Amino acid sequence: MAGFELISDEGYRFDGRKPSELRRVRCNMGVFTQADGSAYIEQGNTKVLAAIYGPHEASNNMRSKVCLDKCFINCEFSQAMFSSAERKKRSRGDRKGKDMSAHIKQTFEAAIRTQLYPRSQIDIYLQVLHSDGSLYCACVNAATLALIDAGIAMKDYVCACSASLTKETSLIDINHVEELAGCAEFSAAIMPKLDQIIYSELNGRIHQDELGQLVDAVTSGCKDIFAVIDRFVRGRLEETASYFTHS
Amino acid sequence: MSNITIRLPSTRRTQNQYETGTSYLVTPGDVITEDTDYMRGHGTYCTGDADDKLYSSVAGVVERINKLICVRALKSRYTGEVGDIVVGRVKEVQQKRWKIETNSRLDSILQLSSVNLPGGELRRRSATDELNMRSYLNEGDLISAEVPQVNVDGILSLHTRSLRYGKLSQGCLVIVSPSLIKRRKNHIHNLSCGASIILANNGYIWIYTTQHSSQTEEGDGGFIISNESIPIEDREIICRLRNCIKCLAKRSVVLYDTSILYAYEASMSYKVKQLLDDEVCDEIVNKTIYLLQQANVGNSEY
């Protein structure tokens, strides 16, 4: 276990948050003009860029993976060399990158209405500029915003959040230091309006009785993130829709 | 000798001076209606369970036409319809057909039998024609075509059987979102400012010099391109038009010949390269929107 306390006696975490508080979320849509959809999200210090291309005709090297009745999602995740505290060169096909790409691909296959785009390909490119914990969650949130920007049909938003359990209190939105502290970390992606969990991942071990508490914590964290992102998307819609209806 | 402008990074205040109206905006997963009377259009879906609620699958404006409900997203790939005009780039030359990239979900197809070959339209396609396909259209060429048919799987079949369509040259391509192009009767215009424009439905806008009628005799099929030099005044007109269209597209103003002409007239007080500045762009777009609203007040139908 860690040599320092994750929660102080007054009930604050080491970065000053309360256990059920999220980090500050800031986002932007439409950051690249070349991509069909793009977004940028900051969750505290974790900063992720997402770009979506598609749906488009399958490229030559992916031709074999084309499905006749739905679209094929290709996800590429990469972390910049300067994103972590130690400058580390990461090659494109390394284990962690492939792992993360596979998880995100799985998540969005459940959320995108793939039957509407048979024989096409949708590319999701994620780039982490600064990593400070909850990487999977920030990537999923960024990709959701980018998909909405691209106008790709989805069943619902996909919001992800992480949580950990220490001394019977659940901590929401883990950052890097809390990740390293050795407690179990539980991440999940949910569709907030339909109230369905589409992806969950647990690193570490917890007792069976504690699982319920963690799931509740993560769900409430996701709903909070959803509130922030939805407000932003609606604000954007109002801005652009007013000119749109000038016809 | 040139001036360099450097801007500090900051968020621009968006000017929302115009009434938004009562458009119904939805985001993915919103319930649009619980009434089972309505038919589902694009951008909506039902979960198929007992609850029969109609959900939205994109973020956009809800459009209701009698009993049909659709949600139109602000940006999306082009979905072809019969009768549209498209501008596309040749991606591949295959046996007896060309694959054209048109900013849609799947690449479109131009059959060898759908083009005009030199020597008259009624000529049968021989084996030499097939071998000489590259001399007609090579990879990377831009063409304009019409959509006579949309296949079941969504692939568009194109044809260039009229002299209005064919290989494009001596002009400038501007790419905007397909949702900004208004569907009208005519998409090829000869603008009064001295250039011509093709507003293709897939968001590719082609600006070119107005052809003088001394060209193409019958039977050329639109594949011969002239490489004569264009005078500098014509080039300036094309550049100015291109910058105006980019400004309008940045602020999501619907593009058609009137709006482009208004923007062009509003831009005459600036030099062509000043139009790339954000403030000048805002001013021109505001003037255009104002003029469009004035025109709307008078008219009832376009």
Interface residues (C-beta under 8 A of the other chain):
Chain A: D36 G37 G54 P55 H56 E57 R113 Y117 P118 R119 S120 I148 D149 A150 G151 I152 A153 M154 K155 D156 Y157 M191 P192 K193 L194 D230 V233 R234 L237 E238 E239 T240 A241 S242 Y243 F244 T245 H246 S247
Chain B: T14 N16 Y18 E19 T20 G21 S23 L25 T27 P28 G29 D30 G43 Y45 T47 Y55 S57 V58 A59 G60 V61 A73 L74 K75 S76 R77 E101 R105 L106 D107 D153 G154 S179 K182 R251 S252 V253 V254 I289 L292 Q293
